[in-house]
Amino acid sequence: MRRRYLWTLVVLSLASAARAQTDPPPDEPECFIDAAKVVAAPKFTDFPARAVALKPAPPLMNDRLARQFRTELRRQVVHGPNSAGKYTVAIWGCGSSCFQFAIVDARTGQVFGDKFPYVSTVHSKGLNNLAFKLTSNLIVLTGAPDEDERREGVHYAVWTGRNLRFIRFVPRSRVCSPDML
């Protein structure tokens, strides 16, 4: 019993030491992602899409993600396409600093998203953590996909009609601004 207690103390002290090494010093301002600082960023106009006016089809429950978030998908799809001409990007929260999303074909109801990452947005304050336009195939994601801090930054992807093709990544360290409160 005493051995287990000692090992617990050792593990806790090691974890505390590791945390102290990764936390920024208190006198250094915290740094947040500012997508506006990206130099030569891809533009929405570089990836045009033709907007289609149509009554959106209800989302199909074709995969695990669609079935799990069916209420949110149905609620957001009724507003019609909002990205890449005939698609609806549906976004919902998955924690206090996290979001998840899916893309729904407004014409067929096909849901794409079971392979999309959920995105941690701890260092990307603001509401523009997923940017898209009805007249463009470009999607800009700001944050850390699947909470992987090595991939934290601004991600540019093109919607191909079946999946996201990532075309550029700019790490957080290159687009960092002091606290943007």
C-alpha positions in Angstrom: 0.0 0.0 0.0 2.8 2.4 0.9 4.6 1.6 -2.4 1.5 2.6 -4.4 1.2 5.8 -2.4 4.9 6.7 -3.2 4.4 5.9 -6.9 1.4 8.1 -7.0 3.4 11.0 -5.5 6.2 10.4 -8.0 3.7 10.4 -11.0 1.9 13.5 -9.7 5.2 15.4 -9.2 6.4 14.4 -12.7 3.1 15.6 -14.2 3.3 18.9 -12.4 6.9 19.4 -13.6 6.0 18.6 -17.2 3.0 21.1 -17.0 5.3 23.8 -15.6 7.7 23.4 -18.5 4.9 23.8 -21.1 3.0 26.6 -19.5 4.1 30.1 -20.7 5.8 32.2 -18.1 3.3 34.5 -16.4 5.0 37.7 -17.6 4.7 36.6 -21.3 1.4 37.4 -23.0 -0.6 34.5 -24.3 -0.6 34.1 -28.0 -3.7 33.6 -30.1 -4.2 32.6 -33.7 -5.0 35.5 -36.0 -5.9 34.2 -39.5 -5.8 37.7 -40.8 -2.0 37.7 -40.4 -1.5 34.9 -43.0 0.6 36.2 -45.9 -0.4 35.2 -49.4 -3.4 33.2 -48.0 -5.7 31.4 -50.5 -8.7 33.6 -51.3 -12.3 32.5 -51.6 -12.4 34.0 -55.1 -9.6 31.6 -56.1 -12.0 28.6 -55.7 -15.3 29.7 -57.2 -18.5 27.7 -56.9 -21.8 28.4 -58.7 -24.6 29.0 -56.2 -27.7 26.9 -56.8 -31.2 27.9 -55.5 -33.0 24.8 -54.4 -35.2 23.5 -51.6 -32.8 21.4 -49.4 -33.3 17.7 -49.1 -33.4 16.3 -45.5 -30.1 14.9 -44.4 -29.6 11.1 -44.8 -28.7 9.1 -41.8 -25.9 7.4 -43.8 -23.2 7.1 -41.1 -22.5 7.2 -37.4 -21.9 10.9 -37.2 -25.2 11.7 -39.1 -27.2 9.5 -36.8 -25.5 10.9 -33.6 -26.1 14.5 -34.6 -29.3 14.1 -36.6 -31.2 16.8 -34.7 -28.5 19.4 -35.3 -28.1 18.5 -38.9 -31.9 18.7 -39.6 -32.1 22.0 -37.8 -29.3 23.6 -39.9 -30.1 22.1 -43.3 -33.5 23.8 -43.5 -31.8 27.2 -44.0 -30.4 25.9 -47.4 -26.9 25.9 -48.9 -24.2 28.1 -47.3 -21.0 26.8 -48.9 -19.7 25.5 -52.3 -22.8 26.3 -54.2 -25.1 23.5 -53.1 -23.8 22.4 -49.7 -24.6 23.2 -46.1 -21.8 23.3 -43.6 -23.4 22.4 -40.2 -21.4 23.2 -37.1 -22.0 22.3 -33.5 -20.0 22.5 -30.2 -18.3 19.6 -28.6 -17.0 21.4 -25.5 -16.2 24.8 -24.2 -13.4 25.4 -26.8 -14.2 22.8 -29.4 -16.4 22.4 -32.5 -17.3 19.6 -34.9 -18.8 19.9 -38.4 -20.3 18.1 -41.3 -21.1 19.0 -44.9 -24.5 18.1 -46.3 -25.4 18.0 -50.0 -28.6 20.1 -50.3 -29.6 18.3 -53.4 -29.3 14.7 -52.2 -29.1 15.0 -48.4 -25.9 13.0 -48.4 -23.9 13.8 -45.2 -20.1 14.0 -45.2 -18.2 14.4 -42.0 -17.5 11.1 -40.3 -13.8 11.5 -41.3 -13.7 15.2 -40.4 -11.7 16.2 -37.3 -13.2 17.9 -34.3 -11.3 21.1 -33.7 -10.0 22.5 -30.5 -10.1 26.3 -30.5 -8.3 27.1 -27.3 -5.8 29.6 -28.9 -8.2 30.9 -31.6 -10.5 33.4 -29.9 -13.4 34.6 -31.9 -16.3 33.2 -33.9 -14.5 32.7 -37.2 -13.0 29.3 -36.5 -14.6 27.8 -39.6 -15.0 30.2 -42.6 -16.7 29.4 -45.8 -18.9 31.1 -48.5 -21.8 30.0 -50.7 -19.9 31.1 -53.8 -16.6 29.3 -53.0 -15.2 25.8 -52.5 -12.6 27.1 -50.0 -13.0 26.3 -46.3 -10.7 27.9 -43.7 -10.4 26.1 -40.4 -8.6 27.8 -37.5 -7.5 25.7 -34.5 -6.1 22.3 -33.7 -7.7 19.4 -35.5 -8.4 16.5 -33.1 -6.7 18.5 -30.3 -3.3 17.9 -31.8 -1.3 21.0 -30.8 1.4 20.2 -33.4 -1.3 20.9 -36.1 -2.6 24.1 -34.4 -2.9 27.0 -36.8 -4.8 28.0 -39.9 -5.8 25.2 -42.4 -7.0 25.9 -45.9 -9.0 23.1 -47.6 -11.0 22.8 -50.8 -14.3 20.9 -50.8 -14.2 18.4 -53.7 -17.8 17.3 -53.5 -16.9 14.2 -51.4 -14.1 15.3 -49.1 -11.8 18.1 -48.0 -8.5 18.4 -49.8 -6.1 20.4 -47.5 -4.0 22.7 -49.6 -2.1 24.8 -47.0 -1.3 24.9 -43.3 0.1 27.9 -41.4 1.3 27.0 -37.9 0.1 29.0 -34.9 3.6 30.4 -34.3 3.5 32.2 -37.7 0.2 33.9 -37.1 0.4 34.6 -33.4 -0.9 37.8 -31.8 -0.8 38.8 -28.2 -4.0 38.4 -26.2 -6.8 39.6 -28.5 -9.5 40.1 -25.9 
